[in-house]
Amino acid sequence: MTYGWAILVIAIVLAALFELGVFSSANGLPTQCIGQSPYECTSVLLHSGTLSVTVGQASGTGWTAVNFLFANAVLLTTLKGANPQYAFVTGTNSIEPGGTGVSLASGSTYSYSNSLAVSEGLATTVGTTVSGQMWVQYYTSSGGPYYAEVGVLTAKST
């Protein structure tokens, strides 16, 4: 009889979780950006086709002429060599880099905001999820351009 009560409690808990949508794939991945050290990637928002994210760096070196780029899998496969550097160099993508001319001191952040292109497979319908990588192109006092992947981003459109 004790086992029966335990099974009944487990069934009730599972039913409650199911009703709350915990097991629903519609919830998908949360909106987030996981930055790679020494980079920061926070405050992600995808609204009406515009992606906004705060990007920062703590490399110990100041950056000048900074460009940011959000690259998803569709964009990467359309670029020669599947390398985001080509998006900066050739300008062949319809997702234009943002932040041209921005200086970014070590330990500081920049609020990147740019419209995403539907032609690159970036759906902007409410509830759809977009995933990709945040990239940066920058110069330092010792030269450049340098390229780095800042973080992996997932955003759910609101």
C-alpha positions in Angstrom: 0.0 0.0 0.0 2.9 2.4 0.7 4.2 1.9 -2.8 0.7 2.7 -4.2 0.7 6.1 -2.4 4.2 6.9 -3.6 3.2 6.1 -7.2 0.1 8.2 -6.9 2.1 11.2 -5.6 4.6 10.9 -8.5 1.7 10.7 -11.0 0.1 13.9 -9.5 3.5 15.8 -9.6 4.1 14.7 -13.2 0.6 15.7 -14.2 1.0 19.1 -12.6 4.4 19.7 -14.4 2.8 18.6 -17.7 0.0 21.1 -17.2 2.5 23.9 -16.4 4.2 23.2 -19.8 7.5 22.1 -18.4 7.7 19.3 -20.9 6.5 21.4 -23.8 8.9 22.0 -26.7 7.2 25.3 -27.4 9.1 26.8 -24.5 12.3 26.1 -26.3 15.6 27.4 -25.2 15.7 30.5 -23.0 16.9 33.9 -24.4 20.5 34.1 -23.5 24.1 34.7 -24.6 26.9 32.7 -23.2 30.0 34.7 -23.4 33.5 33.3 -23.9 36.3 34.5 -21.6 37.4 37.4 -21.7 34.2 38.6 -23.4 30.8 39.5 -22.0 27.5 38.9 -23.7 24.3 39.9 -21.8 20.9 41.5 -21.9 19.6 39.8 -25.0 16.3 41.0 -26.6 14.8 40.1 -29.9 11.8 42.2 -30.7 10.1 42.9 -34.0 13.1 41.7 -35.9 15.6 43.8 -34.0 18.3 42.0 -32.0 19.7 43.9 -29.0 22.6 42.6 -26.9 25.2 44.1 -24.6 28.7 43.1 -25.5 31.9 43.8 -23.6 35.5 42.8 -23.3 38.1 42.5 -20.6 41.2 41.5 -22.6 43.4 44.2 -21.1 43.8 46.0 -24.4 41.6 48.8 -25.8 39.9 48.2 -29.1 39.2 50.8 -31.9 37.1 50.7 -35.1 34.9 47.9 -33.6 32.3 46.0 -35.6 29.9 43.5 -34.2 28.1 40.7 -36.2 25.4 38.2 -35.3 26.0 35.1 -37.5 23.6 32.2 -37.6 24.0 28.9 -39.4 22.3 30.0 -42.6 24.6 33.0 -42.9 27.7 30.9 -42.2 26.8 28.5 -44.9 26.3 31.2 -47.5 29.7 32.7 -46.8 32.8 31.4 -48.6 34.5 29.0 -46.2 31.7 29.3 -43.6 33.8 32.0 -41.8 32.2 35.1 -40.3 35.3 37.1 -41.2 34.1 37.1 -44.8 31.0 39.0 -43.7 33.1 41.8 -42.3 35.5 41.8 -45.3 33.3 41.3 -48.3 30.0 42.7 -47.0 28.2 40.0 -48.9 25.7 39.3 -46.1 22.4 41.1 -45.6 23.0 41.3 -41.9 25.1 44.4 -41.7 27.7 44.7 -39.0 27.0 47.2 -36.3 29.2 49.5 -34.2 31.5 50.8 -36.9 34.0 53.2 -35.4 33.2 52.4 -31.8 36.1 52.3 -29.3 35.8 49.7 -26.5 38.2 50.0 -23.6 39.0 46.9 -21.6 36.4 46.4 -19.0 33.7 48.3 -20.8 30.5 47.3 -22.7 28.7 48.3 -25.9 24.9 48.0 -26.6 24.7 46.4 -30.0 21.3 46.6 -31.8 20.6 45.6 -35.4 17.8 44.4 -37.6 17.9 40.8 -38.6 17.4 39.7 -42.2 14.5 37.4 -42.9 16.4 36.4 -46.1 19.0 34.8 -44.0 16.5 32.5 -42.4 16.0 34.6 -39.3 12.3 34.4 -38.6 10.9 37.4 -36.7 7.5 35.9 -35.8 6.7 36.2 -32.1 7.7 33.0 -30.4 10.3 31.8 -32.9 13.8 31.2 -31.7 17.0 32.4 -33.4 20.5 30.9 -32.6 23.9 31.9 -33.7 27.2 33.5 -32.7 28.2 37.0 -31.8 31.5 38.0 -33.5 33.6 41.1 -33.2 36.2 42.7 -35.6 38.5 45.2 -33.9 41.9 46.9 -34.1 44.4 47.6 -31.3 47.4 49.9 -31.1 49.5 47.0 -32.4 47.5 46.4 -35.5 44.5 44.4 -36.8 42.0 43.6 -37.9 41.4 40.9 -35.4 38.4 38.6 -35.2 36.9 36.9 -32.2 33.8 34.9 -31.3 32.3 36.7 -28.3 29.6 34.2 -27.4 26.8 31.9 -28.4 23.4 33.5 -28.6 19.9 32.2 -28.5 16.9 34.6 -28.6 13.2 34.1 -28.6 11.3 36.7 -30.6 8.8 38.8 -28.6 
